[in-house]
Amino acid sequence: MAIFSFHPVKPITTGEGGMVVTNNTEYYEKLLMFRAHGITKDPDKFTNEKIRNAPPWYYEMQELGYNYRITDFQCALGISQLRKLDGFIKRRREIVKKYNESFKSVEEIITPYEKPDVKSAWHIYVIRLKLDKLRATRKEIFEALRAENISVQVHYIPVYYHPYYQKLGYKKGLCPKAEKYYEESITLPIFPAMKDQDVNDVIQTVHKVLYYYRR
Ligand SMILES: *Cc1c(COP(=O)(O)O)cnc(C)c1O
């Protein structure tokens, strides 16, 4: 199965919701039940022995499912978004090209890598700080960028740092590389509606802040 999110921050959105695709009929049928309270209305699937000639209103709840149904309104938005997807991705790739070009000269950051055989949709653009080359922590640099009105983010806090997983016994130190990545990463703004001027503002501000904190 492959799973897509259509949350508003993603390349296309349905407001909320998502999509699961599979080429496995068994999983497909399980998913149909799972999204609708574990209920089936398909007479071929009824397990209740006594039901030979099921009345028209009959259905069976066979498993514990949930209400994970996306609405038709959301799907209508999704279909219209899908038509714009190529344009959205094209614009994101243009922005990435500008970022990559411009940050080549900044020794204190590592730009994200795209494998030659891959075409990234650039859902996010994460730079990594070479903290040994800087006089500031990631937090200070993050705050400096925010203070300059650049809406930076961090993607993501390692999932097992969260109390839910800590309580289950997952210890910090479990994934040293992911943890290092987390310590040094900052996500820059990227979205198709960004104007060239916006992109330039981000670039100039990153240059300015890193220049200031350079060792
Ligand atoms: C968007 C996203 C999620 C959450 O998806 P939902 O549709 O909100 O459940 C989880 N993990 C990653 C990496 C994501 O990008």
The ligand as an SDF file (V2000), in Angstrom:
LIG
                    3D

 15 15  0  0  0  0  0  0  0  0999 V2000
    1.7750   15.1940    6.3190 C   0  0  0  0  0  0  0  0  0  0  0  0
    2.5670   14.2400    7.0200 C   0  0  0  0  0  0  0  0  0  0  0  0
    1.9830   13.4660    8.0310 C   0  0  0  0  0  0  0  0  0  0  0  0
    0.5280   13.6070    8.4640 C   0  0  0  0  0  0  0  0  0  0  0  0
   -0.3970   13.3310    7.4630 O   0  0  0  0  0  0  0  0  0  0  0  0
   -1.9430   13.4770    7.8240 P   0  0  0  0  0  0  0  0  0  0  0  0
   -2.6630   13.3800    6.5180 O   0  0  0  0  0  0  0  0  0  0  0  0
   -2.1280   14.8040    8.4870 O   0  0  0  0  0  0  0  0  0  0  0  0
   -2.2540   12.3470    8.7420 O   0  0  0  0  0  0  0  0  0  0  0  0
    2.7960   12.5740    8.6850 C   0  0  0  0  0  0  0  0  0  0  0  0
    4.0890   12.4330    8.3720 N   0  0  0  0  0  0  0  0  0  0  0  0
    4.6870   13.1480    7.3980 C   0  0  0  0  0  0  0  0  0  0  0  0
    6.1360   12.9470    7.1020 C   0  0  0  0  0  0  0  0  0  0  0  0
    3.9600   14.0940    6.6900 C   0  0  0  0  0  0  0  0  0  0  0  0
    4.5700   14.8280    5.7510 O   0  0  0  0  0  0  0  0  0  0  0  0
  1  2  1  0
  2  3  1  0
  2 14  2  0
  3  4  1  0
  3 10  2  0
  4  5  1  0
  5  6  1  0
  6  7  2  0
  6  8  1  0
  6  9  1  0
 10 11  1  0
 11 12  2  0
 12 13  1  0
 12 14  1  0
 14 15  1  0
M  END
$$$$
